[in-house]
Amino acid sequence: MPYTTLSEEVKKLSNPQRSDAFVRQVREAIRTGEIEAAQVPGRFTLPKTQELHLA
């Protein structure tokens, strides 16, 4: 599953005025373990994977 930021998810809302309620619900879901989250820096480099060359 790719990483997505909370601000990216807020931008997808059809009613931006409800973003504060959405953020509160997401944070509560993280606290209660309903969803998993990680705090990462705004920009980060993913480790490079080994390339597979098929003959």
Predicted model as a PDB file, atoms N, CA, C, CB and O in Angstrom, pLDDT in the B-factor column:
MODEL        1                                                                  
ATOM      1  N   MET A   1       0.844  -1.172   0.000  1.00 56.00           N  
ATOM      2  CA  MET A   1       0.000   0.000   0.000  1.00 56.00           C  
ATOM      3  C   MET A   1       0.892   1.239   0.000  1.00 56.00           C  
ATOM      4  CB  MET A   1      -0.961  -0.004   1.218  1.00 56.00           C  
ATOM      5  O   MET A   1       1.804   1.341   0.821  1.00 56.00           O  
ATOM      6  N   PRO A   2       0.643   2.167  -0.898  1.00 68.00           N  
ATOM      7  CA  PRO A   2       1.495   3.365  -0.953  1.00 68.00           C  
ATOM      8  C   PRO A   2       1.207   4.306   0.218  1.00 68.00           C  
ATOM      9  CB  PRO A   2       1.287   4.109  -2.286  1.00 68.00           C  
ATOM     10  O   PRO A   2       0.118   4.316   0.791  1.00 68.00           O  
ATOM     11  N   TYR A   3       2.226   5.091   0.544  1.00 72.00           N  
ATOM     12  CA  TYR A   3       2.039   6.093   1.587  1.00 72.00           C  
ATOM     13  C   TYR A   3       1.191   7.229   1.053  1.00 72.00           C  
ATOM     14  CB  TYR A   3       3.394   6.622   2.095  1.00 72.00           C  
ATOM     15  O   TYR A   3       1.318   7.615  -0.109  1.00 72.00           O  
ATOM     16  N   THR A   4       0.334   7.759   1.893  1.00 76.00           N  
ATOM     17  CA  THR A   4      -0.435   8.951   1.558  1.00 76.00           C  
ATOM     18  C   THR A   4      -0.453   9.832   2.796  1.00 76.00           C  
ATOM     19  CB  THR A   4      -1.895   8.593   1.080  1.00 76.00           C  
ATOM     20  O   THR A   4      -0.471   9.337   3.923  1.00 76.00           O  
ATOM     21  N   THR A   5      -0.448  11.124   2.580  1.00 78.00           N  
ATOM     22  CA  THR A   5      -0.443  12.032   3.722  1.00 78.00           C  
ATOM     23  C   THR A   5      -1.871  12.418   4.080  1.00 78.00           C  
ATOM     24  CB  THR A   5       0.400  13.289   3.420  1.00 78.00           C  
ATOM     25  O   THR A   5      -2.789  12.325   3.266  1.00 78.00           O  
ATOM     26  N   LEU A   6      -2.025  12.847   5.301  1.00 80.00           N  
ATOM     27  CA  LEU A   6      -3.338  13.277   5.754  1.00 80.00           C  
ATOM     28  C   LEU A   6      -3.819  14.472   4.930  1.00 80.00           C  
ATOM     29  CB  LEU A   6      -3.304  13.633   7.250  1.00 80.00           C  
ATOM     30  O   LEU A   6      -5.002  14.556   4.598  1.00 80.00           O  
ATOM     31  N   SER A   7      -2.915  15.393   4.598  1.00 82.00           N  
ATOM     32  CA  SER A   7      -3.317  16.556   3.800  1.00 82.00           C  
ATOM     33  C   SER A   7      -3.781  16.143   2.399  1.00 82.00           C  
ATOM     34  CB  SER A   7      -2.153  17.553   3.692  1.00 82.00           C  
ATOM     35  O   SER A   7      -4.671  16.783   1.840  1.00 82.00           O  
ATOM     36  N   GLU A   8      -3.194  15.081   1.819  1.00 83.00           N  
ATOM     37  CA  GLU A   8      -3.656  14.585   0.525  1.00 83.00           C  
ATOM     38  C   GLU A   8      -5.071  14.032   0.641  1.00 83.00           C  
ATOM     39  CB  GLU A   8      -2.703  13.503  -0.014  1.00 83.00           C  
ATOM     40  O   GLU A   8      -5.897  14.233  -0.250  1.00 83.00           O  
ATOM     41  N   GLU A   9      -5.346  13.341   1.731  1.00 83.00           N  
ATOM     42  CA  GLU A   9      -6.684  12.788   1.928  1.00 83.00           C  
ATOM     43  C   GLU A   9      -7.705  13.896   2.160  1.00 83.00           C  
ATOM     44  CB  GLU A   9      -6.690  11.810   3.108  1.00 83.00           C  
ATOM     45  O   GLU A   9      -8.838  13.803   1.687  1.00 83.00           O  
ATOM     46  N   VAL A  10      -7.317  14.934   2.877  1.00 84.00           N  
ATOM     47  CA  VAL A  10      -8.224  16.063   3.126  1.00 84.00           C  
ATOM     48  C   VAL A  10      -8.597  16.724   1.803  1.00 84.00           C  
ATOM     49  CB  VAL A  10      -7.571  17.100   4.087  1.00 84.00           C  
ATOM     50  O   VAL A  10      -9.744  17.134   1.628  1.00 84.00           O  
ATOM     51  N   LYS A  11      -7.656  16.835   0.869  1.00 85.00           N  
ATOM     52  CA  LYS A  11      -7.932  17.457  -0.430  1.00 85.00           C  
ATOM     53  C   LYS A  11      -8.980  16.682  -1.218  1.00 85.00           C  
ATOM     54  CB  LYS A  11      -6.651  17.563  -1.245  1.00 85.00           C  
ATOM     55  O   LYS A  11      -9.650  17.252  -2.078  1.00 85.00           O  
ATOM     56  N   LYS A  12      -9.130  15.393  -0.938  1.00 86.00           N  
ATOM     57  CA  LYS A  12     -10.097  14.559  -1.660  1.00 86.00           C  
ATOM     58  C   LYS A  12     -11.530  14.718  -1.140  1.00 86.00           C  
ATOM     59  CB  LYS A  12      -9.686  13.104  -1.565  1.00 86.00           C  
ATOM     60  O   LYS A  12     -12.470  14.227  -1.765  1.00 86.00           O  
ATOM     61  N   LEU A  13     -11.699  15.390  -0.018  1.00 84.00           N  
ATOM     62  CA  LEU A  13     -13.034  15.527   0.565  1.00 84.00           C  
ATOM     63  C   LEU A  13     -13.946  16.343  -0.342  1.00 84.00           C  
ATOM     64  CB  LEU A  13     -12.949  16.180   1.949  1.00 84.00           C  
ATOM     65  O   LEU A  13     -13.515  17.326  -0.944  1.00 84.00           O  
ATOM     66  N   SER A  14     -15.193  15.937  -0.437  1.00 87.00           N  
ATOM     67  CA  SER A  14     -16.152  16.687  -1.251  1.00 87.00           C  
ATOM     68  C   SER A  14     -16.622  17.947  -0.532  1.00 87.00           C  
ATOM     69  CB  SER A  14     -17.355  15.806  -1.603  1.00 87.00           C  
ATOM     70  O   SER A  14     -17.087  18.892  -1.171  1.00 87.00           O  
ATOM     71  N   ASN A  15     -16.501  17.964   0.799  1.00 84.00           N  
ATOM     72  CA  ASN A  15     -16.925  19.129   1.585  1.00 84.00           C  
ATOM     73  C   ASN A  15     -15.746  19.578   2.447  1.00 84.00           C  
ATOM     74  CB  ASN A  15     -18.183  18.796   2.478  1.00 84.00           C  
ATOM     75  O   ASN A  15     -15.608  19.117   3.580  1.00 84.00           O  
ATOM     76  N   PRO A  16     -14.889  20.471   1.931  1.00 76.00           N  
ATOM     77  CA  PRO A  16     -13.689  20.876   2.662  1.00 76.00           C  
ATOM     78  C   PRO A  16     -13.980  21.506   4.035  1.00 76.00           C  
ATOM     79  CB  PRO A  16     -12.905  21.849   1.825  1.00 76.00           C  
ATOM     80  O   PRO A  16     -13.106  21.508   4.903  1.00 76.00           O  
ATOM     81  N   GLN A  17     -15.181  22.034   4.241  1.00 82.00           N  
ATOM     82  CA  GLN A  17     -15.518  22.622   5.536  1.00 82.00           C  
ATOM     83  C   GLN A  17     -15.546  21.560   6.631  1.00 82.00           C  
ATOM     84  CB  GLN A  17     -16.871  23.335   5.460  1.00 82.00           C  
ATOM     85  O   GLN A  17     -15.463  21.895   7.813  1.00 82.00           O  
ATOM     86  N   ARG A  18     -15.660  20.302   6.263  1.00 83.00           N  
ATOM     87  CA  ARG A  18     -15.714  19.217   7.245  1.00 83.00           C  
ATOM     88  C   ARG A  18     -14.338  18.622   7.514  1.00 83.00           C  
ATOM     89  CB  ARG A  18     -16.659  18.126   6.770  1.00 83.00           C  
ATOM     90  O   ARG A  18     -14.233  17.603   8.198  1.00 83.00           O  
ATOM     91  N   SER A  19     -13.273  19.242   6.985  1.00 86.00           N  
ATOM     92  CA  SER A  19     -11.940  18.665   7.127  1.00 86.00           C  
ATOM     93  C   SER A  19     -11.511  18.558   8.586  1.00 86.00           C  
ATOM     94  CB  SER A  19     -10.933  19.493   6.359  1.00 86.00           C  
ATOM     95  O   SER A  19     -10.799  17.619   8.941  1.00 86.00           O  
ATOM     96  N   ASP A  20     -11.925  19.496   9.443  1.00 87.00           N  
ATOM     97  CA  ASP A  20     -11.545  19.425  10.851  1.00 87.00           C  
ATOM     98  C   ASP A  20     -12.140  18.187  11.516  1.00 87.00           C  
ATOM     99  CB  ASP A  20     -11.995  20.690  11.589  1.00 87.00           C  
ATOM    100  O   ASP A  20     -11.474  17.534  12.319  1.00 87.00           O  
ATOM    101  N   ALA A  21     -13.388  17.862  11.187  1.00 88.00           N  
ATOM    102  CA  ALA A  21     -14.025  16.658  11.736  1.00 88.00           C  
ATOM    103  C   ALA A  21     -13.346  15.403  11.193  1.00 88.00           C  
ATOM    104  CB  ALA A  21     -15.536  16.637  11.400  1.00 88.00           C  
ATOM    105  O   ALA A  21     -13.142  14.436  11.927  1.00 88.00           O  
ATOM    106  N   PHE A  22     -12.997  15.419   9.902  1.00 86.00           N  
ATOM    107  CA  PHE A  22     -12.315  14.278   9.294  1.00 86.00           C  
ATOM    108  C   PHE A  22     -10.977  14.025   9.975  1.00 86.00           C  
ATOM    109  CB  PHE A  22     -12.108  14.511   7.792  1.00 86.00           C  
ATOM    110  O   PHE A  22     -10.656  12.883  10.304  1.00 86.00           O  
ATOM    111  N   VAL A  23     -10.199  15.073  10.188  1.00 86.00           N  
ATOM    112  CA  VAL A  23      -8.885  14.938  10.827  1.00 86.00           C  
ATOM    113  C   VAL A  23      -9.043  14.400  12.243  1.00 86.00           C  
ATOM    114  CB  VAL A  23      -8.142  16.296  10.847  1.00 86.00           C  
ATOM    115  O   VAL A  23      -8.271  13.536  12.659  1.00 86.00           O  
ATOM    116  N   ARG A  24     -10.020  14.891  12.988  1.00 88.00           N  
ATOM    117  CA  ARG A  24     -10.265  14.383  14.344  1.00 88.00           C  
ATOM    118  C   ARG A  24     -10.606  12.896  14.324  1.00 88.00           C  
ATOM    119  CB  ARG A  24     -11.400  15.171  15.016  1.00 88.00           C  
ATOM    120  O   ARG A  24     -10.114  12.132  15.154  1.00 88.00           O  
ATOM    121  N   GLN A  25     -11.450  12.485  13.375  1.00 89.00           N  
ATOM    122  CA  GLN A  25     -11.845  11.074  13.287  1.00 89.00           C  
ATOM    123  C   GLN A  25     -10.656  10.192  12.908  1.00 89.00           C  
ATOM    124  CB  GLN A  25     -12.979  10.897  12.262  1.00 89.00           C  
ATOM    125  O   GLN A  25     -10.511   9.091  13.440  1.00 89.00           O  
ATOM    126  N   VAL A  26      -9.806  10.663  11.996  1.00 86.00           N  
ATOM    127  CA  VAL A  26      -8.633   9.879  11.615  1.00 86.00           C  
ATOM    128  C   VAL A  26      -7.694   9.738  12.808  1.00 86.00           C  
ATOM    129  CB  VAL A  26      -7.898  10.533  10.421  1.00 86.00           C  
ATOM    130  O   VAL A  26      -7.204   8.642  13.083  1.00 86.00           O  
ATOM    131  N   ARG A  27      -7.439  10.830  13.514  1.00 86.00           N  
ATOM    132  CA  ARG A  27      -6.543  10.762  14.672  1.00 86.00           C  
ATOM    133  C   ARG A  27      -7.094   9.834  15.750  1.00 86.00           C  
ATOM    134  CB  ARG A  27      -6.320  12.159  15.253  1.00 86.00           C  
ATOM    135  O   ARG A  27      -6.332   9.104  16.385  1.00 86.00           O  
ATOM    136  N   GLU A  28      -8.391   9.854  15.959  1.00 90.00           N  
ATOM    137  CA  GLU A  28      -9.009   8.958  16.946  1.00 90.00           C  
ATOM    138  C   GLU A  28      -8.880   7.503  16.496  1.00 90.00           C  
ATOM    139  CB  GLU A  28     -10.500   9.323  17.158  1.00 90.00           C  
ATOM    140  O   GLU A  28      -8.616   6.622  17.315  1.00 90.00           O  
ATOM    141  N   ALA A  29      -9.066   7.249  15.202  1.00 88.00           N  
ATOM    142  CA  ALA A  29      -8.925   5.886  14.678  1.00 88.00           C  
ATOM    143  C   ALA A  29      -7.494   5.381  14.842  1.00 88.00           C  
ATOM    144  CB  ALA A  29      -9.334   5.834  13.197  1.00 88.00           C  
ATOM    145  O   ALA A  29      -7.277   4.195  15.091  1.00 88.00           O  
ATOM    146  N   ILE A  30      -6.529   6.269  14.705  1.00 84.00           N  
ATOM    147  CA  ILE A  30      -5.130   5.886  14.919  1.00 84.00           C  
ATOM    148  C   ILE A  30      -4.906   5.557  16.393  1.00 84.00           C  
ATOM    149  CB  ILE A  30      -4.169   7.020  14.462  1.00 84.00           C  
ATOM    150  O   ILE A  30      -4.263   4.559  16.719  1.00 84.00           O  
ATOM    151  N   ARG A  31      -5.435   6.394  17.279  1.00 88.00           N  
ATOM    152  CA  ARG A  31      -5.266   6.166  18.726  1.00 88.00           C  
ATOM    153  C   ARG A  31      -5.877   4.847  19.175  1.00 88.00           C  
ATOM    154  CB  ARG A  31      -5.893   7.309  19.516  1.00 88.00           C  
ATOM    155  O   ARG A  31      -5.314   4.148  20.017  1.00 88.00           O  
ATOM    156  N   THR A  32      -7.033   4.510  18.608  1.00 91.00           N  
ATOM    157  CA  THR A  32      -7.722   3.289  19.039  1.00 91.00           C  
ATOM    158  C   THR A  32      -7.253   2.047  18.279  1.00 91.00           C  
ATOM    159  CB  THR A  32      -9.220   3.455  18.864  1.00 91.00           C  
ATOM    160  O   THR A  32      -7.693   0.936  18.574  1.00 91.00           O  
ATOM    161  N   GLY A  33      -6.372   2.230  17.311  1.00 88.00           N  
ATOM    162  CA  GLY A  33      -5.831   1.098  16.570  1.00 88.00           C  
ATOM    163  C   GLY A  33      -6.686   0.622  15.412  1.00 88.00           C  
ATOM    164  O   GLY A  33      -6.424  -0.444  14.854  1.00 88.00           O  
ATOM    165  N   GLU A  34      -7.705   1.387  15.035  1.00 87.00           N  
ATOM    166  CA  GLU A  34      -8.548   0.993  13.905  1.00 87.00           C  
ATOM    167  C   GLU A  34      -7.780   1.063  12.590  1.00 87.00           C  
ATOM    168  CB  GLU A  34      -9.790   1.884  13.831  1.00 87.00           C  
ATOM    169  O   GLU A  34      -8.008   0.256  11.688  1.00 87.00           O  
ATOM    170  N   ILE A  35      -6.874   2.025  12.486  1.00 82.00           N  
ATOM    171  CA  ILE A  35      -6.010   2.132  11.314  1.00 82.00           C  
ATOM    172  C   ILE A  35      -4.581   2.320  11.791  1.00 82.00           C  
ATOM    173  CB  ILE A  35      -6.450   3.306  10.384  1.00 82.00           C  
ATOM    174  O   ILE A  35      -4.341   2.800  12.899  1.00 82.00           O  
ATOM    175  N   GLU A  36      -3.639   1.938  10.944  1.00 81.00           N  
ATOM    176  CA  GLU A  36      -2.229   2.096  11.272  1.00 81.00           C  
ATOM    177  C   GLU A  36      -1.690   3.329  10.577  1.00 81.00           C  
ATOM    178  CB  GLU A  36      -1.420   0.843  10.870  1.00 81.00           C  
ATOM    179  O   GLU A  36      -2.063   3.629   9.442  1.00 81.00           O  
ATOM    180  N   ALA A  37      -0.823   4.032  11.254  1.00 77.00           N  
ATOM    181  CA  ALA A  37      -0.224   5.233  10.677  1.00 77.00           C  
ATOM    182  C   ALA A  37       1.200   5.345  11.175  1.00 77.00           C  
ATOM    183  CB  ALA A  37      -1.040   6.508  11.037  1.00 77.00           C  
ATOM    184  O   ALA A  37       1.576   4.761  12.191  1.00 77.00           O  
ATOM    185  N   ALA A  38       1.971   6.100  10.442  1.00 74.00           N  
ATOM    186  CA  ALA A  38       3.355   6.365  10.827  1.00 74.00           C  
ATOM    187  C   ALA A  38       3.645   7.828  10.567  1.00 74.00           C  
ATOM    188  CB  ALA A  38       4.353   5.450  10.052  1.00 74.00           C  
ATOM    189  O   ALA A  38       3.157   8.405   9.594  1.00 74.00           O  
ATOM    190  N   GLN A  39       4.423   8.413  11.420  1.00 72.00           N  
ATOM    191  CA  GLN A  39       4.822   9.793  11.203  1.00 72.00           C  
ATOM    192  C   GLN A  39       6.155   9.763  10.471  1.00 72.00           C  
ATOM    193  CB  GLN A  39       4.921  10.590  12.554  1.00 72.00           C  
ATOM    194  O   GLN A  39       7.150   9.244  10.975  1.00 72.00           O  
ATOM    195  N   VAL A  40       6.150  10.330   9.277  1.00 69.00           N  
ATOM    196  CA  VAL A  40       7.359  10.370   8.461  1.00 69.00           C  
ATOM    197  C   VAL A  40       7.636  11.825   8.098  1.00 69.00           C  
ATOM    198  CB  VAL A  40       7.213   9.482   7.175  1.00 69.00           C  
ATOM    199  O   VAL A  40       6.726  12.653   8.096  1.00 69.00           O  
ATOM    200  N   PRO A  41       8.905  12.136   7.789  1.00 68.00           N  
ATOM    201  CA  PRO A  41       9.199  13.501   7.371  1.00 68.00           C  
ATOM    202  C   PRO A  41       8.418  13.863   6.108  1.00 68.00           C  
ATOM    203  CB  PRO A  41      10.706  13.674   7.134  1.00 68.00           C  
ATOM    204  O   PRO A  41       7.986  12.978   5.369  1.00 68.00           O  
ATOM    205  N   GLY A  42       8.241  15.129   5.868  1.00 71.00           N  
ATOM    206  CA  GLY A  42       7.497  15.578   4.690  1.00 71.00           C  
ATOM    207  C   GLY A  42       8.056  15.016   3.403  1.00 71.00           C  
ATOM    208  O   GLY A  42       7.303  14.670   2.493  1.00 71.00           O  
ATOM    209  N   ARG A  43       9.366  14.922   3.322  1.00 69.00           N  
ATOM    210  CA  ARG A  43      10.008  14.334   2.143  1.00 69.00           C  
ATOM    211  C   ARG A  43      10.963  13.267   2.627  1.00 69.00           C  
ATOM    212  CB  ARG A  43      10.755  15.414   1.285  1.00 69.00           C  
ATOM    213  O   ARG A  43      11.723  13.483   3.571  1.00 69.00           O  
ATOM    214  N   PHE A  44      10.926  12.139   1.995  1.00 65.00           N  
ATOM    215  CA  PHE A  44      11.825  11.061   2.365  1.00 65.00           C  
ATOM    216  C   PHE A  44      12.131  10.234   1.134  1.00 65.00           C  
ATOM    217  CB  PHE A  44      11.218  10.185   3.483  1.00 65.00           C  
ATOM    218  O   PHE A  44      11.388  10.263   0.153  1.00 65.00           O  
ATOM    219  N   THR A  45      13.211   9.508   1.190  1.00 68.00           N  
ATOM    220  CA  THR A  45      13.631   8.667   0.082  1.00 68.00           C  
ATOM    221  C   THR A  45      13.376   7.215   0.448  1.00 68.00           C  
ATOM    222  CB  THR A  45      15.124   8.899  -0.265  1.00 68.00           C  
ATOM    223  O   THR A  45      13.837   6.726   1.480  1.00 68.00           O  
ATOM    224  N   LEU A  46      12.643   6.546  -0.407  1.00 65.00           N  
ATOM    225  CA  LEU A  46      12.415   5.126  -0.186  1.00 65.00           C  
ATOM    226  C   LEU A  46      13.671   4.367  -0.580  1.00 65.00           C  
ATOM    227  CB  LEU A  46      11.181   4.622  -0.988  1.00 65.00           C  
ATOM    228  O   LEU A  46      14.373   4.774  -1.506  1.00 65.00           O  
ATOM    229  N   PRO A  47      13.964   3.272   0.107  1.00 65.00           N  
ATOM    230  CA  PRO A  47      15.156   2.502  -0.256  1.00 65.00           C  
ATOM    231  C   PRO A  47      15.012   1.942  -1.668  1.00 65.00           C  
ATOM    232  CB  PRO A  47      15.397   1.356   0.755  1.00 65.00           C  
ATOM    233  O   PRO A  47      13.925   1.550  -2.092  1.00 65.00           O  
ATOM    234  N   LYS A  48      16.117   1.914  -2.372  1.00 68.00           N  
ATOM    235  CA  LYS A  48      16.100   1.367  -3.727  1.00 68.00           C  
ATOM    236  C   LYS A  48      15.991  -0.142  -3.647  1.00 68.00           C  
ATOM    237  CB  LYS A  48      17.364   1.786  -4.520  1.00 68.00           C  
ATOM    238  O   LYS A  48      16.582  -0.781  -2.777  1.00 68.00           O  
ATOM    239  N   THR A  49      15.230  -0.695  -4.566  1.00 66.00           N  
ATOM    240  CA  THR A  49      15.073  -2.147  -4.604  1.00 66.00           C  
ATOM    241  C   THR A  49      16.022  -2.720  -5.638  1.00 66.00           C  
ATOM    242  CB  THR A  49      13.608  -2.547  -4.924  1.00 66.00           C  
ATOM    243  O   THR A  49      16.438  -2.032  -6.569  1.00 66.00           O  
ATOM    244  N   GLN A  50      16.355  -3.973  -5.463  1.00 60.00           N  
ATOM    245  CA  GLN A  50      17.193  -4.655  -6.437  1.00 60.00           C  
ATOM    246  C   GLN A  50      16.410  -4.812  -7.726  1.00 60.00           C  
ATOM    247  CB  GLN A  50      17.669  -6.032  -5.906  1.00 60.00           C  
ATOM    248  O   GLN A  50      15.248  -5.217  -7.712  1.00 60.00           O  
ATOM    249  N   GLU A  51      17.051  -4.490  -8.841  1.00 61.00           N  
ATOM    250  CA  GLU A  51      16.386  -4.677 -10.115  1.00 61.00           C  
ATOM    251  C   GLU A  51      16.541  -6.127 -10.544  1.00 61.00           C  
ATOM    252  CB  GLU A  51      16.954  -3.719 -11.184  1.00 61.00           C  
ATOM    253  O   GLU A  51      17.589  -6.742 -10.349  1.00 61.00           O  
ATOM    254  N   LEU A  52      15.503  -6.647 -11.119  1.00 56.00           N  
ATOM    255  CA  LEU A  52      15.511  -8.023 -11.576  1.00 56.00           C  
ATOM    256  C   LEU A  52      15.625  -8.001 -13.100  1.00 56.00           C  
ATOM    257  CB  LEU A  52      14.226  -8.793 -11.102  1.00 56.00           C  
ATOM    258  O   LEU A  52      14.749  -7.474 -13.786  1.00 56.00           O  
ATOM    259  N   HIS A  53      16.687  -8.565 -13.616  1.00 55.00           N  
ATOM    260  CA  HIS A  53      16.891  -8.619 -15.063  1.00 55.00           C  
ATOM    261  C   HIS A  53      16.631 -10.042 -15.532  1.00 55.00           C  
ATOM    262  CB  HIS A  53      18.332  -8.156 -15.455  1.00 55.00           C  
ATOM    263  O   HIS A  53      17.314 -10.982 -15.126  1.00 55.00           O  
ATOM    264  N   LEU A  54      15.647 -10.178 -16.379  1.00 58.00           N  
ATOM    265  CA  LEU A  54      15.330 -11.490 -16.925  1.00 58.00           C  
ATOM    266  C   LEU A  54      15.954 -11.623 -18.310  1.00 58.00           C  
ATOM    267  CB  LEU A  54      13.796 -11.708 -16.988  1.00 58.00           C  
ATOM    268  O   LEU A  54      15.931 -10.690 -19.112  1.00 58.00           O  
ATOM    269  N   ALA A  55      16.501 -12.780 -18.568  1.00 50.00           N  
ATOM    270  CA  ALA A  55      17.155 -13.000 -19.880  1.00 50.00           C  
ATOM    271  C   ALA A  55      16.153 -13.498 -20.885  1.00 50.00           C  
ATOM    272  CB  ALA A  55      18.321 -14.005 -19.765  1.00 50.00           C  
ATOM    273  O   ALA A  55      16.504 -13.740 -22.039  1.00 50.00           O  
TER     274      ALA A  55                                                      
ENDMDL                                                                          
END                                                                             
